[in-house]
Amino acid sequence: MVEKKEYGLGDLVQMKKPHACGTNAWIINRMGADIKLTCSACERTIMLTRFNFDKRLKKVLEKADERKED
């Protein structure tokens, strides 16, 4: 059975393939039918459908509440 990954607004996630700038860490900015992501290095934004995001997501690096405590 495939494990469902838990992610939320503001989480830092790692994608399977890197961005053109060389990093593969993204911040989730908007969630709905589409998911809006911002690159953590160059701050470019992209939008993916939830289906494509789920396929390309590798793992959640940091939850939003953990990042705000630092």
N, CA, C and O atoms as a CHARMM CRD file, in Angstrom:
* protein
*
  280
    1    1 MET  N      0.84200  -1.18100   0.00000 PROA 1      0.00000
    2    1 MET  CA     0.00000   0.00000   0.00000 PROA 1      0.00000
    3    1 MET  C      0.88800   1.24500   0.00000 PROA 1      0.00000
    4    1 MET  O      1.91400   1.28700   0.67800 PROA 1      0.00000
    5    2 VAL  N      0.48400   2.24400  -0.75900 PROA 2      0.00000
    6    2 VAL  CA     1.25300   3.47800  -0.87200 PROA 2      0.00000
    7    2 VAL  C      0.96900   4.35900   0.33700 PROA 2      0.00000
    8    2 VAL  O     -0.18200   4.55900   0.72600 PROA 2      0.00000
    9    3 GLU  N      2.03600   4.87700   0.91600 PROA 3      0.00000
   10    3 GLU  CA     1.91000   5.73300   2.09800 PROA 3      0.00000
   11    3 GLU  C      1.60500   7.16100   1.67700 PROA 3      0.00000
   12    3 GLU  O      2.29000   7.70300   0.81000 PROA 3      0.00000
   13    4 LYS  N      0.59200   7.78400   2.27200 PROA 4      0.00000
   14    4 LYS  CA     0.21400   9.16500   1.98200 PROA 4      0.00000
   15    4 LYS  C      1.11700  10.09300   2.78700 PROA 4      0.00000
   16    4 LYS  O      1.19600   9.97400   4.01000 PROA 4      0.00000
   17    5 LYS  N      1.79400  11.00900   2.11400 PROA 5      0.00000
   18    5 LYS  CA     2.67700  11.95800   2.79700 PROA 5      0.00000
   19    5 LYS  C      1.85500  13.11400   3.35000 PROA 5      0.00000
   20    5 LYS  O      0.96300  13.62700   2.67500 PROA 5      0.00000
   21    6 GLU  N      2.15400  13.51800   4.56800 PROA 6      0.00000
   22    6 GLU  CA     1.44500  14.61600   5.21200 PROA 6      0.00000
   23    6 GLU  C      2.21900  15.91000   5.01600 PROA 6      0.00000
   24    6 GLU  O      3.38500  16.00000   5.40100 PROA 6      0.00000
   25    7 TYR  N      1.58600  16.90300   4.42700 PROA 7      0.00000
   26    7 TYR  CA     2.20900  18.21000   4.22800 PROA 7      0.00000
   27    7 TYR  C      1.15200  19.28100   4.43300 PROA 7      0.00000
   28    7 TYR  O     -0.04800  19.01800   4.35200 PROA 7      0.00000
   29    8 GLY  N      1.62000  20.48900   4.70000 PROA 8      0.00000
   30    8 GLY  CA     0.69400  21.57900   4.95700 PROA 8      0.00000
   31    8 GLY  C      1.26700  22.91100   4.51100 PROA 8      0.00000
   32    8 GLY  O      2.38900  22.98800   4.01200 PROA 8      0.00000
   33    9 LEU  N      0.49000  23.94100   4.69500 PROA 9      0.00000
   34    9 LEU  CA     0.86900  25.28900   4.30000 PROA 9      0.00000
   35    9 LEU  C      2.10400  25.74000   5.07900 PROA 9      0.00000
   36    9 LEU  O      2.13200  25.64100   6.30500 PROA 9      0.00000
   37   10 GLY  N      3.12300  26.23400   4.37600 PROA 10     0.00000
   38   10 GLY  CA     4.33300  26.73600   5.00800 PROA 10     0.00000
   39   10 GLY  C      5.41600  25.68800   5.20800 PROA 10     0.00000
   40   10 GLY  O      6.50800  26.02100   5.66900 PROA 10     0.00000
   41   11 ASP  N      5.14400  24.43000   4.87400 PROA 11     0.00000
   42   11 ASP  CA     6.14500  23.36700   5.04400 PROA 11     0.00000
   43   11 ASP  C      7.25700  23.47800   4.01400 PROA 11     0.00000
   44   11 ASP  O      7.03100  23.94500   2.89800 PROA 11     0.00000
   45   12 LEU  N      8.44400  23.05300   4.38400 PROA 12     0.00000
   46   12 LEU  CA     9.59000  22.97000   3.48200 PROA 12     0.00000
   47   12 LEU  C      9.64400  21.53300   2.98000 PROA 12     0.00000
   48   12 LEU  O      9.80200  20.59600   3.76200 PROA 12     0.00000
   49   13 VAL  N      9.51000  21.36800   1.65300 PROA 13     0.00000
   50   13 VAL  CA     9.45100  20.02900   1.07300 PROA 13     0.00000
   51   13 VAL  C     10.58700  19.82100   0.08600 PROA 13     0.00000
   52   13 VAL  O     11.11900  20.77600  -0.48000 PROA 13     0.00000
   53   14 GLN  N     10.95200  18.55800  -0.11400 PROA 14     0.00000
   54   14 GLN  CA    11.98700  18.20100  -1.07500 PROA 14     0.00000
   55   14 GLN  C     11.31700  17.50800  -2.25000 PROA 14     0.00000
   56   14 GLN  O     10.53500  16.57500  -2.07100 PROA 14     0.00000
   57   15 MET  N     11.63300  17.97500  -3.45600 PROA 15     0.00000
   58   15 MET  CA    11.08400  17.37800  -4.66600 PROA 15     0.00000
   59   15 MET  C     12.08800  16.37900  -5.23600 PROA 15     0.00000
   60   15 MET  O     13.26100  16.39300  -4.86300 PROA 15     0.00000
   61   16 LYS  N     11.63000  15.51600  -6.13700 PROA 16     0.00000
   62   16 LYS  CA    12.49500  14.47100  -6.69300 PROA 16     0.00000
   63   16 LYS  C     13.58800  15.03500  -7.58900 PROA 16     0.00000
   64   16 LYS  O     14.72200  14.55600  -7.55600 PROA 16     0.00000
   65   17 LYS  N     13.26200  16.05300  -8.39500 PROA 17     0.00000
   66   17 LYS  CA    14.25100  16.63400  -9.30200 PROA 17     0.00000
   67   17 LYS  C     14.57500  18.05200  -8.85600 PROA 17     0.00000
   68   17 LYS  O     13.68800  18.76700  -8.39000 PROA 17     0.00000
   69   18 PRO  N     15.82600  18.47100  -8.99000 PROA 18     0.00000
   70   18 PRO  CA    16.19900  19.82800  -8.55400 PROA 18     0.00000
   71   18 PRO  C     15.69700  20.90300  -9.50900 PROA 18     0.00000
   72   18 PRO  O     15.42800  20.64400 -10.68200 PROA 18     0.00000
   73   19 HSD  N     15.57900  22.10500  -8.98200 PROA 19     0.00000
   74   19 HSD  CA    15.23500  23.28900  -9.76400 PROA 19     0.00000
   75   19 HSD  C     16.46000  23.68500 -10.58600 PROA 19     0.00000
   76   19 HSD  O     17.55700  23.18700 -10.33000 PROA 19     0.00000
   77   20 ALA  N     16.29600  24.55300 -11.54900 PROA 20     0.00000
   78   20 ALA  CA    17.40900  24.99000 -12.39900 PROA 20     0.00000
   79   20 ALA  C     18.52000  25.67300 -11.60100 PROA 20     0.00000
   80   20 ALA  O     19.67300  25.67600 -12.03200 PROA 20     0.00000
   81   21 CYS  N     18.18600  26.25200 -10.44200 PROA 21     0.00000
   82   21 CYS  CA    19.19500  26.92000  -9.62100 PROA 21     0.00000
   83   21 CYS  C     20.02900  25.92100  -8.81400 PROA 21     0.00000
   84   21 CYS  O     21.04400  26.30100  -8.23000 PROA 21     0.00000
   85   22 GLY  N     19.61500  24.65100  -8.77400 PROA 22     0.00000
   86   22 GLY  CA    20.40500  23.62700  -8.10400 PROA 22     0.00000
   87   22 GLY  C     19.82100  23.06800  -6.82300 PROA 22     0.00000
   88   22 GLY  O     20.29700  22.04300  -6.33500 PROA 22     0.00000
   89   23 THR  N     18.81400  23.70200  -6.26500 PROA 23     0.00000
   90   23 THR  CA    18.21700  23.19200  -5.02300 PROA 23     0.00000
   91   23 THR  C     16.93200  22.43200  -5.33700 PROA 23     0.00000
   92   23 THR  O     16.30800  22.65400  -6.37400 PROA 23     0.00000
   93   24 ASN  N     16.54600  21.54100  -4.44000 PROA 24     0.00000
   94   24 ASN  CA    15.26700  20.85800  -4.61300 PROA 24     0.00000
   95   24 ASN  C     14.38500  21.02200  -3.37500 PROA 24     0.00000
   96   24 ASN  O     13.52400  20.18400  -3.10600 PROA 24     0.00000
   97   25 ALA  N     14.60100  22.09800  -2.62900 PROA 25     0.00000
   98   25 ALA  CA    13.79400  22.42200  -1.45500 PROA 25     0.00000
   99   25 ALA  C     12.83700  23.55900  -1.80800 PROA 25     0.00000
  100   25 ALA  O     13.24700  24.59000  -2.34000 PROA 25     0.00000
  101   26 TRP  N     11.56500  23.35500  -1.50400 PROA 26     0.00000
  102   26 TRP  CA    10.51000  24.30900  -1.84200 PROA 26     0.00000
  103   26 TRP  C      9.64700  24.57900  -0.62200 PROA 26     0.00000
  104   26 TRP  O      9.51800  23.72700   0.25600 PROA 26     0.00000
  105   27 ILE  N      9.05100  25.77600  -0.56800 PROA 27     0.00000
  106   27 ILE  CA     8.13700  26.15500   0.50500 PROA 27     0.00000
  107   27 ILE  C      6.72200  26.19000  -0.08000 PROA 27     0.00000
  108   27 ILE  O      6.50000  26.78700  -1.13300 PROA 27     0.00000
  109   28 ILE  N      5.77200  25.55400   0.59800 PROA 28     0.00000
  110   28 ILE  CA     4.38100  25.53700   0.14000 PROA 28     0.00000
  111   28 ILE  C      3.72400  26.85200   0.55700 PROA 28     0.00000
  112   28 ILE  O      3.66300  27.17000   1.74400 PROA 28     0.00000
  113   29 ASN  N      3.22900  27.61900  -0.43000 PROA 29     0.00000
  114   29 ASN  CA     2.60800  28.91700  -0.15800 PROA 29     0.00000
  115   29 ASN  C      1.09300  28.89600  -0.25400 PROA 29     0.00000
  116   29 ASN  O      0.42600  29.67600   0.42600 PROA 29     0.00000
  117   30 ARG  N      0.53200  28.02200  -1.08300 PROA 30     0.00000
  118   30 ARG  CA    -0.90900  27.98300  -1.28600 PROA 30     0.00000
  119   30 ARG  C     -1.31400  26.53900  -1.51600 PROA 30     0.00000
  120   30 ARG  O     -0.62900  25.79400  -2.21800 PROA 30     0.00000
  121   31 MET  N     -2.43000  26.14900  -0.92000 PROA 31     0.00000
  122   31 MET  CA    -2.94300  24.79300  -1.11200 PROA 31     0.00000
  123   31 MET  C     -4.40400  24.85100  -1.50400 PROA 31     0.00000
  124   31 MET  O     -5.17600  25.64800  -0.97200 PROA 31     0.00000
  125   32 GLY  N     -4.76000  24.01800  -2.41900 PROA 32     0.00000
  126   32 GLY  CA    -6.12900  23.89800  -2.91800 PROA 32     0.00000
  127   32 GLY  C     -6.09700  22.81700  -3.97600 PROA 32     0.00000
  128   32 GLY  O     -5.43400  21.79400  -3.80200 PROA 32     0.00000
  129   33 ALA  N     -6.81000  23.03300  -5.07500 PROA 33     0.00000
  130   33 ALA  CA    -6.71500  22.09400  -6.19400 PROA 33     0.00000
  131   33 ALA  C     -5.31800  22.17100  -6.79300 PROA 33     0.00000
  132   33 ALA  O     -4.76800  21.16900  -7.25000 PROA 33     0.00000
  133   34 ASP  N     -4.74900  23.38200  -6.78400 PROA 34     0.00000
  134   34 ASP  CA    -3.36500  23.60400  -7.20200 PROA 34     0.00000
  135   34 ASP  C     -2.53500  23.92900  -5.97500 PROA 34     0.00000
  136   34 ASP  O     -3.05800  24.42200  -4.97600 PROA 34     0.00000
  137   35 ILE  N     -1.24500  23.65200  -6.05200 PROA 35     0.00000
  138   35 ILE  CA    -0.33400  23.96700  -4.95600 PROA 35     0.00000
  139   35 ILE  C      0.72500  24.92300  -5.47600 PROA 35     0.00000
  140   35 ILE  O      1.38200  24.64700  -6.47900 PROA 35     0.00000
  141   36 LYS  N      0.88900  26.05400  -4.78800 PROA 36     0.00000
  142   36 LYS  CA     1.87000  27.07200  -5.17800 PROA 36     0.00000
  143   36 LYS  C      3.12000  26.88400  -4.32700 PROA 36     0.00000
  144   36 LYS  O      3.04200  26.81700  -3.10000 PROA 36     0.00000
  145   37 LEU  N      4.27800  26.79800  -4.99100 PROA 37     0.00000
  146   37 LEU  CA     5.55200  26.56800  -4.32400 PROA 37     0.00000
  147   37 LEU  C      6.51100  27.70300  -4.61400 PROA 37     0.00000
  148   37 LEU  O      6.46700  28.30300  -5.68800 PROA 37     0.00000
  149   38 THR  N      7.38200  28.00000  -3.65300 PROA 38     0.00000
  150   38 THR  CA     8.44700  28.97600  -3.83000 PROA 38     0.00000
  151   38 THR  C      9.77400  28.27900  -3.59400 PROA 38     0.00000
  152   38 THR  O      9.94600  27.58400  -2.59300 PROA 38     0.00000
  153   39 CYS  N     10.71700  28.46500  -4.51900 PROA 39     0.00000
  154   39 CYS  CA    12.04600  27.87400  -4.38800 PROA 39     0.00000
  155   39 CYS  C     12.73900  28.50800  -3.18600 PROA 39     0.00000
  156   39 CYS  O     12.70300  29.72700  -3.01700 PROA 39     0.00000
  157   40 SER  N     13.36200  27.69500  -2.36200 PROA 40     0.00000
  158   40 SER  CA    14.00000  28.21700  -1.15100 PROA 40     0.00000
  159   40 SER  C     15.30100  28.95100  -1.44700 PROA 40     0.00000
  160   40 SER  O     15.77600  29.70500  -0.59800 PROA 40     0.00000
  161   41 ALA  N     15.89200  28.75800  -2.62100 PROA 41     0.00000
  162   41 ALA  CA    17.16000  29.41200  -2.95000 PROA 41     0.00000
  163   41 ALA  C     16.95000  30.69100  -3.76200 PROA 41     0.00000
  164   41 ALA  O     17.42900  31.75600  -3.37300 PROA 41     0.00000
  165   42 CYS  N     16.23200  30.59200  -4.89500 PROA 42     0.00000
  166   42 CYS  CA    16.12300  31.74700  -5.79000 PROA 42     0.00000
  167   42 CYS  C     14.77200  32.44800  -5.70200 PROA 42     0.00000
  168   42 CYS  O     14.57500  33.47300  -6.35600 PROA 42     0.00000
  169   43 GLU  N     13.83600  31.92400  -4.91100 PROA 43     0.00000
  170   43 GLU  CA    12.52100  32.49900  -4.64100 PROA 43     0.00000
  171   43 GLU  C     11.61300  32.60300  -5.86400 PROA 43     0.00000
  172   43 GLU  O     10.72700  33.45700  -5.89400 PROA 43     0.00000
  173   44 ARG  N     11.81300  31.75600  -6.87000 PROA 44     0.00000
  174   44 ARG  CA    10.88200  31.65800  -7.99000 PROA 44     0.00000
  175   44 ARG  C      9.64600  30.91600  -7.51400 PROA 44     0.00000
  176   44 ARG  O      9.73500  30.07000  -6.62400 PROA 44     0.00000
  177   45 THR  N      8.49100  31.22200  -8.09700 PROA 45     0.00000
  178   45 THR  CA     7.26900  30.52700  -7.71700 PROA 45     0.00000
  179   45 THR  C      6.74200  29.71600  -8.89900 PROA 45     0.00000
  180   45 THR  O      6.85200  30.12500 -10.05500 PROA 45     0.00000
  181   46 ILE  N      6.17200  28.56800  -8.58100 PROA 46     0.00000
  182   46 ILE  CA     5.52400  27.72500  -9.57900 PROA 46     0.00000
  183   46 ILE  C      4.21700  27.22300  -8.99200 PROA 46     0.00000
  184   46 ILE  O      4.01300  27.25800  -7.77800 PROA 46     0.00000
  185   47 MET  N      3.33600  26.75800  -9.86200 PROA 47     0.00000
  186   47 MET  CA     2.09900  26.12900  -9.42000 PROA 47     0.00000
  187   47 MET  C      1.99600  24.75800 -10.07100 PROA 47     0.00000
  188   47 MET  O      2.23800  24.60600 -11.26900 PROA 47     0.00000
  189   48 LEU  N      1.63700  23.76800  -9.27300 PROA 48     0.00000
  190   48 LEU  CA     1.44100  22.40700  -9.74000 PROA 48     0.00000
  191   48 LEU  C      0.05700  21.94600  -9.31900 PROA 48     0.00000
  192   48 LEU  O     -0.46700  22.38800  -8.29600 PROA 48     0.00000
  193   49 THR  N     -0.53400  21.05700 -10.10700 PROA 49     0.00000
  194   49 THR  CA    -1.77300  20.43500  -9.65700 PROA 49     0.00000
  195   49 THR  C     -1.42700  19.54300  -8.47100 PROA 49     0.00000
  196   49 THR  O     -0.28400  19.11000  -8.32400 PROA 49     0.00000
  197   50 ARG  N     -2.40000  19.27500  -7.64100 PROA 50     0.00000
  198   50 ARG  CA    -2.15200  18.42900  -6.46600 PROA 50     0.00000
  199   50 ARG  C     -1.68000  17.03800  -6.88900 PROA 50     0.00000
  200   50 ARG  O     -0.83500  16.44300  -6.22100 PROA 50     0.00000
  201   51 PHE  N     -2.21800  16.51700  -7.98800 PROA 51     0.00000
  202   51 PHE  CA    -1.81400  15.20200  -8.48800 PROA 51     0.00000
  203   51 PHE  C     -0.33200  15.21500  -8.87200 PROA 51     0.00000
  204   51 PHE  O      0.40900  14.31500  -8.47500 PROA 51     0.00000
  205   52 ASN  N      0.11400  16.21800  -9.63500 PROA 52     0.00000
  206   52 ASN  CA     1.52200  16.30800 -10.03700 PROA 52     0.00000
  207   52 ASN  C      2.43100  16.55900  -8.83900 PROA 52     0.00000
  208   52 ASN  O      3.53700  16.02400  -8.77600 PROA 52     0.00000
  209   53 PHE  N      1.97100  17.36800  -7.89300 PROA 53     0.00000
  210   53 PHE  CA     2.76100  17.62300  -6.68700 PROA 53     0.00000
  211   53 PHE  C      2.97800  16.33200  -5.90300 PROA 53     0.00000
  212   53 PHE  O      4.09200  16.04800  -5.46200 PROA 53     0.00000
  213   54 ASP  N      1.90800  15.54800  -5.73000 PROA 54     0.00000
  214   54 ASP  CA     2.02300  14.28600  -4.99400 PROA 54     0.00000
  215   54 ASP  C      2.98000  13.32800  -5.68900 PROA 54     0.00000
  216   54 ASP  O      3.70800  12.59500  -5.01900 PROA 54     0.00000
  217   55 LYS  N      2.99300  13.31900  -7.01900 PROA 55     0.00000
  218   55 LYS  CA     3.91300  12.45200  -7.76200 PROA 55     0.00000
  219   55 LYS  C      5.36200  12.89600  -7.60200 PROA 55     0.00000
  220   55 LYS  O      6.25600  12.05400  -7.50700 PROA 55     0.00000
  221   56 ARG  N      5.60800  14.20400  -7.57000 PROA 56     0.00000
  222   56 ARG  CA     6.97100  14.74000  -7.55100 PROA 56     0.00000
  223   56 ARG  C      7.54700  14.93600  -6.15700 PROA 56     0.00000
  224   56 ARG  O      8.75200  15.14500  -6.01400 PROA 56     0.00000
  225   57 LEU  N      6.70800  14.87200  -5.12400 PROA 57     0.00000
  226   57 LEU  CA     7.16100  15.07400  -3.75100 PROA 57     0.00000
  227   57 LEU  C      8.00400  13.89200  -3.28700 PROA 57     0.00000
  228   57 LEU  O      7.60000  12.73700  -3.42200 PROA 57     0.00000
  229   58 LYS  N      9.17700  14.19100  -2.73900 PROA 58     0.00000
  230   58 LYS  CA    10.04100  13.14400  -2.20000 PROA 58     0.00000
  231   58 LYS  C      9.82100  13.00400  -0.69500 PROA 58     0.00000
  232   58 LYS  O      9.54300  11.90900  -0.20600 PROA 58     0.00000
  233   59 LYS  N      9.94500  14.12300   0.04600 PROA 59     0.00000
  234   59 LYS  CA     9.70400  14.08300   1.48800 PROA 59     0.00000
  235   59 LYS  C      9.52000  15.49400   2.02600 PROA 59     0.00000
  236   59 LYS  O      9.86100  16.48000   1.37300 PROA 59     0.00000
  237   60 VAL  N      8.97100  15.56200   3.23400 PROA 60     0.00000
  238   60 VAL  CA     8.80600  16.83500   3.94300 PROA 60     0.00000
  239   60 VAL  C     10.05400  17.03100   4.78900 PROA 60     0.00000
  240   60 VAL  O     10.36700  16.20600   5.64700 PROA 60     0.00000
  241   61 LEU  N     10.76800  18.12900   4.54200 PROA 61     0.00000
  242   61 LEU  CA    12.00000  18.40600   5.28300 PROA 61     0.00000
  243   61 LEU  C     11.71000  19.01400   6.64800 PROA 61     0.00000
  244   61 LEU  O     12.26000  18.57000   7.65600 PROA 61     0.00000
  245   62 GLU  N     10.84700  20.02700   6.68500 PROA 62     0.00000
  246   62 GLU  CA    10.48200  20.69100   7.95300 PROA 62     0.00000
  247   62 GLU  C      9.02800  21.09300   7.90400 PROA 62     0.00000
  248   62 GLU  O      8.54600  21.59300   6.88700 PROA 62     0.00000
  249   63 LYS  N      8.32700  20.87500   9.00500 PROA 63     0.00000
  250   63 LYS  CA     6.95600  21.34100   9.11800 PROA 63     0.00000
  251   63 LYS  C      6.97700  22.84200   9.41300 PROA 63     0.00000
  252   63 LYS  O      7.96600  23.36100   9.92900 PROA 63     0.00000
  253   64 ALA  N      5.90100  23.52600   9.09000 PROA 64     0.00000
  254   64 ALA  CA     5.82800  24.98100   9.26100 PROA 64     0.00000
  255   64 ALA  C      5.98900  25.39100  10.71600 PROA 64     0.00000
  256   64 ALA  O      6.66400  26.38000  10.99700 PROA 64     0.00000
  257   65 ASP  N      5.38400  24.65500  11.65300 PROA 65     0.00000
  258   65 ASP  CA     5.47800  25.02700  13.06300 PROA 65     0.00000
  259   65 ASP  C      6.88200  24.82700  13.61700 PROA 65     0.00000
  260   65 ASP  O      7.27200  25.53200  14.54800 PROA 65     0.00000
  261   66 GLU  N      7.65000  23.89000  13.07700 PROA 66     0.00000
  262   66 GLU  CA     9.04000  23.70400  13.50000 PROA 66     0.00000
  263   66 GLU  C      9.92900  24.82500  12.99600 PROA 66     0.00000
  264   66 GLU  O     10.86400  25.23100  13.68600 PROA 66     0.00000
  265   67 ARG  N      9.65000  25.33100  11.80200 PROA 67     0.00000
  266   67 ARG  CA    10.46700  26.39500  11.19300 PROA 67     0.00000
  267   67 ARG  C     10.25100  27.72800  11.91400 PROA 67     0.00000
  268   67 ARG  O     11.18600  28.52200  12.01200 PROA 67     0.00000
  269   68 LYS  N      9.04300  27.99500  12.42200 PROA 68     0.00000
  270   68 LYS  CA     8.75300  29.26900  13.06000 PROA 68     0.00000
  271   68 LYS  C      9.38300  29.40200  14.43600 PROA 68     0.00000
  272   68 LYS  O      9.57800  30.51900  14.91600 PROA 68     0.00000
  273   69 GLU  N      9.71000  28.26400  15.09300 PROA 69     0.00000
  274   69 GLU  CA    10.30500  28.30900  16.41300 PROA 69     0.00000
  275   69 GLU  C     11.75200  28.78500  16.38800 PROA 69     0.00000
  276   69 GLU  O     12.24900  29.31500  17.38200 PROA 69     0.00000
  277   70 ASP  N     12.44300  28.59800  15.24000 PROA 70     0.00000
  278   70 ASP  CA    13.85300  28.98200  15.13100 PROA 70     0.00000
  279   70 ASP  C     14.05500  30.46300  15.07900 PROA 70     0.00000
  280   70 ASP  O     15.19100  30.92800  14.98800 PROA 70     0.00000
